[in-house]
Amino acid sequence: MRFSNSLVGVVNFLTFLLSIPILGGGIWLSSKANTTDCLRFLQWPLIIIGVSIMVVSLAGFAGACYRNTFLLWLYLFTMFFIIAALIVFIIFAYAVTDKGSGRTVPNRSYLDYYLSDYSGWLKDRVEQNTYWSKISSCVRDSHVCSKLGKSETADMFYLRSLNPIQSGCCKPPTACGYTYINETDWSQVAGTVSDIDCSRWSNDQTQLCYACDSCKAGVLASVKKSWRKVSIINIVVLILLVIFYIIGIAAFRNNKRIDNDEPYGSTRMTKSEPSRLQF
């Protein structure tokens, strides 16, 4: 059973080292004077996650190495809630990203995105002006549209594989029928189009389609893709944490047995061990 204590100590030492760059990243974001609102939104989750992992790792490491029953109990108690939170997050992530996907467009390699295809908690948040003003600022500051590069002809552009944000925010919807000039410059064709995004499109490079519903749908599609990937990683992490939790329980029980049966400084003599006292 002493092996379980050593394994818990090694695992938590490695986890402690991992928490250092996470915590450092959060502190660095908070110290940047020119950080965008998008990055500032990420600083506190990073700091909280880093501090939590660091504290739990220290408790588990000290409890396992020094056979401190209280610290191991604290480690197991906190780990239980971390595991429970991960389970809730995984279920939540799959639930809120259940609906919505891009639509295929004839003679195009990229997809078009429509806000009406999405529903639920994420869509409600994106539609709120307070949230969208920050999200659109993030998209604009990321220069995702200026990174599209140049295509020599319209046909070459139509064969490009655009990510959801590039398709939704950097060009007008295909249904608008605009004429391609370059990646972020399109000429309007006379006629009435029912899609409201057609009137929201602007060749102004600071505007483009950042106010369009297609841009919101592209962000939702991108978030869905990212959350699904994160959920897969979280499932792997969850499995590892459950294994570590079981090892921690074994170490905790081992410490309690030693504390109850083997007082400090005492030695126990088994029945099979011959007596050293001879007359």
HUWOTA-V685651 format. One record per residue. N is the residue number from 0. RES is the residue in one letter. PSI is psi in whole degrees, -180 to 180 (999 if undefined). OMEGA is omega in degrees with one decimal (NA if undefined). Layout:
n;res;psi;omega
N;RES;PSI;OMEGA
N;RES;PSI;OMEGA
//
This chain:
n;res;psi;omega
0;M;-20;178.6
1;R;-25;177.4
2;F;-37;179.2
3;S;-39;177.0
4;N;-44;-179.2
5;S;-41;-179.3
6;L;-43;176.5
7;V;-40;179.0
8;G;-45;180.0
9;V;-46;-178.9
10;V;-45;-178.0
11;N;-28;174.5
12;F;-43;177.6
13;L;-39;178.2
14;T;-37;176.9
15;F;-43;177.7
16;L;-37;178.9
17;L;-32;-177.4
18;S;-22;-176.8
19;I;-52;177.8
20;P;-30;177.7
21;I;-48;178.6
22;L;-41;179.4
23;G;-37;177.8
24;G;-40;178.1
25;G;-41;179.2
26;I;-39;178.9
27;W;-42;178.7
28;L;-40;-177.9
29;S;-22;-177.2
30;S;-11;-179.0
31;K;122;-177.0
32;A;-29;-175.5
33;N;21;-179.1
34;T;139;179.6
35;T;163;177.2
36;D;-30;-179.7
37;C;-47;-179.1
38;L;-34;177.1
39;R;-31;177.9
40;F;-25;-177.6
41;L;-14;-171.1
42;Q;-44;-175.2
43;W;-42;173.1
44;P;-39;179.1
45;L;-44;-179.8
46;I;-44;-179.6
47;I;-45;179.3
48;I;-45;-179.6
49;G;-46;179.8
50;V;-42;-179.5
51;S;-47;179.6
52;I;-40;-179.1
53;M;-46;-178.8
54;V;-47;-179.7
55;V;-40;-179.9
56;S;-42;178.6
57;L;-42;178.7
58;A;-45;179.6
59;G;-40;179.9
60;F;-49;-179.7
61;A;-42;-179.8
62;G;-38;-179.3
63;A;-43;-175.6
64;C;-37;-177.2
65;Y;8;178.0
66;R;43;178.0
67;N;110;-174.9
68;T;-39;-178.0
69;F;-44;-179.4
70;L;-38;176.1
71;L;-38;177.1
72;W;-42;177.7
73;L;-40;178.0
74;Y;-46;-179.1
75;L;-39;-179.6
76;F;-45;-179.5
77;T;-41;179.2
78;M;-35;178.8
79;F;-44;-178.9
80;F;-34;176.4
81;I;-43;178.1
82;I;-44;178.8
83;A;-41;179.4
84;A;-39;178.1
85;L;-42;178.4
86;I;-45;179.5
87;V;-43;-178.8
88;F;-42;-179.4
89;I;-45;178.5
90;I;-43;-179.6
91;F;-44;-177.8
92;A;-42;179.0
93;Y;-32;-178.7
94;A;-43;-175.6
95;V;-12;178.6
96;T;26;-175.2
97;D;-37;-174.0
98;K;156;173.6
99;G;136;175.6
100;S;168;-179.9
101;G;157;177.8
102;R;138;176.8
103;T;147;-179.3
104;V;132;179.5
105;P;136;177.2
106;N;26;177.0
107;R;142;175.7
108;S;-25;-179.9
109;Y;167;178.7
110;L;156;170.4
111;D;150;-174.5
112;Y;135;-176.8
113;Y;132;-177.0
114;L;-29;-179.1
115;S;-16;179.2
116;D;-10;-176.2
117;Y;157;178.3
118;S;167;174.7
119;G;-163;-171.4
120;W;-46;-177.8
121;L;-43;179.8
122;K;-42;179.5
123;D;-39;180.0
124;R;-43;-177.7
125;V;-34;-178.4
126;E;-21;179.9
127;Q;134;-175.8
128;N;-36;-178.5
129;T;-40;178.7
130;Y;-44;-174.5
131;W;-32;178.1
132;S;-37;177.8
133;K;-42;-178.1
134;I;-45;179.8
135;S;-33;175.6
136;S;-39;177.2
137;C;-46;-179.2
138;V;-44;-179.1
139;R;-44;-178.1
140;D;-19;178.6
141;S;-12;179.4
142;H;35;-177.7
143;V;-33;-179.0
144;C;-38;179.7
145;S;-16;179.4
146;K;4;-179.4
147;L;-26;-176.4
148;G;-167;-176.3
149;K;137;172.1
150;S;140;-175.2
151;E;-38;-178.1
152;T;168;177.7
153;A;-39;-179.5
154;D;-36;177.3
155;M;-39;178.3
156;F;-40;-178.4
157;Y;-22;179.7
158;L;1;-179.2
159;R;149;176.7
160;S;101;-179.3
161;L;145;173.7
162;N;168;-174.8
163;P;-40;-178.6
164;I;-40;177.6
165;Q;-41;-179.0
166;S;-39;-175.2
167;G;-30;-171.5
168;C;-23;-171.2
169;C;-7;179.5
170;K;159;175.9
171;P;156;175.5
172;P;145;-178.8
173;T;-32;-178.1
174;A;-19;-180.0
175;C;-22;177.4
176;G;22;-180.0
177;Y;153;179.8
178;T;130;-177.3
179;Y;130;170.5
180;I;-55;167.5
181;N;-172;-171.5
182;E;-37;-176.4
183;T;23;179.4
184;D;115;-176.4
185;W;140;179.7
186;S;136;-177.7
187;Q;139;178.8
188;V;137;-179.5
189;A;139;-178.9
190;G;165;-179.6
191;T;126;178.8
192;V;134;-174.7
193;S;-25;-177.2
194;D;121;-177.6
195;I;-23;179.5
196;D;-22;-179.5
197;C;-35;178.7
198;S;-17;179.7
199;R;-20;-179.2
200;W;142;177.9
201;S;139;175.3
202;N;-6;172.8
203;D;122;-173.2
204;Q;-15;175.6
205;T;-8;-177.5
206;Q;-58;-178.6
207;L;-125;179.3
208;C;31;-177.9
209;Y;-21;178.1
210;A;4;-176.1
211;C;152;172.4
212;D;-29;178.0
213;S;-33;177.3
214;C;-41;177.0
215;K;-41;178.3
216;A;-37;176.8
217;G;-39;176.4
218;V;-42;178.0
219;L;-42;178.4
220;A;-39;178.7
221;S;-42;178.0
222;V;-41;178.5
223;K;-46;-179.9
224;K;-43;-179.3
225;S;-45;-178.6
226;W;-36;178.0
227;R;-41;177.4
228;K;-44;179.0
229;V;-37;-179.9
230;S;-38;177.1
231;I;-44;177.4
232;I;-42;179.9
233;N;-34;177.7
234;I;-42;177.3
235;V;-45;178.1
236;V;-40;179.5
237;L;-44;178.6
238;I;-44;178.7
239;L;-41;179.8
240;L;-38;177.5
241;V;-41;177.6
242;I;-46;178.8
243;F;-35;179.6
244;Y;-42;177.9
245;I;-42;176.6
246;I;-40;178.2
247;G;-38;176.9
248;I;-41;178.2
249;A;-42;178.5
250;A;-38;178.4
251;F;-45;178.2
252;R;-36;177.8
253;N;-43;178.7
254;N;-42;179.1
255;K;-39;179.0
256;R;-43;179.5
257;I;-42;-179.8
258;D;-36;-176.4
259;N;-36;-173.0
260;D;-23;-175.7
261;E;87;177.7
262;P;151;-177.0
263;Y;131;177.4
264;G;-6;-178.2
265;S;157;175.4
266;T;145;179.8
267;R;145;-178.1
268;M;121;-177.7
269;T;164;-178.8
270;K;-31;-177.6
271;S;-13;-179.0
272;E;122;-177.6
273;P;149;179.6
274;S;138;178.5
275;R;-8;-179.2
276;L;114;-178.9
277;Q;140;-179.8
278;F;999;NA
//
